[in-house]
Amino acid sequence: MARSNRREAGRRRLAMRLPEMRKLIMETRDPWQLQLFEAYQMAVEARDAVRRRGFDWKLVLEYDETCFEIEKHVSRAIHEPPHANEQKAGEPS
């Protein structure tokens, strides 16, 4: 699946998983959030592939946890102002 297709597939999956943020998820154009959408889709695809093989349920649980962690990151990113984590110019580190 092409990168932009993964991003959009991840966006749609997250919009279904996080309905309270659906509108914000569908409207966002922030590059960081788009990367999270793509990562989410990749994790779901990997989890589903392992699940279809059916012999490594521990790995399925690890992918489930990865998906959940990405959902939490998306939730935080949607609620933070853009570039909230970037240091302002001239501020000490």
Protein Blocks (a to p, Z undefined) as FASTA:
>chain_A
ZZklmmmmmmmmmmmmmmmlmmmmmmpccfklmmmmmmmmmmmmmmmmmmmnopammlmm
mmmmmmmmmmmmmmmmmmpcehklpccehiaZZ
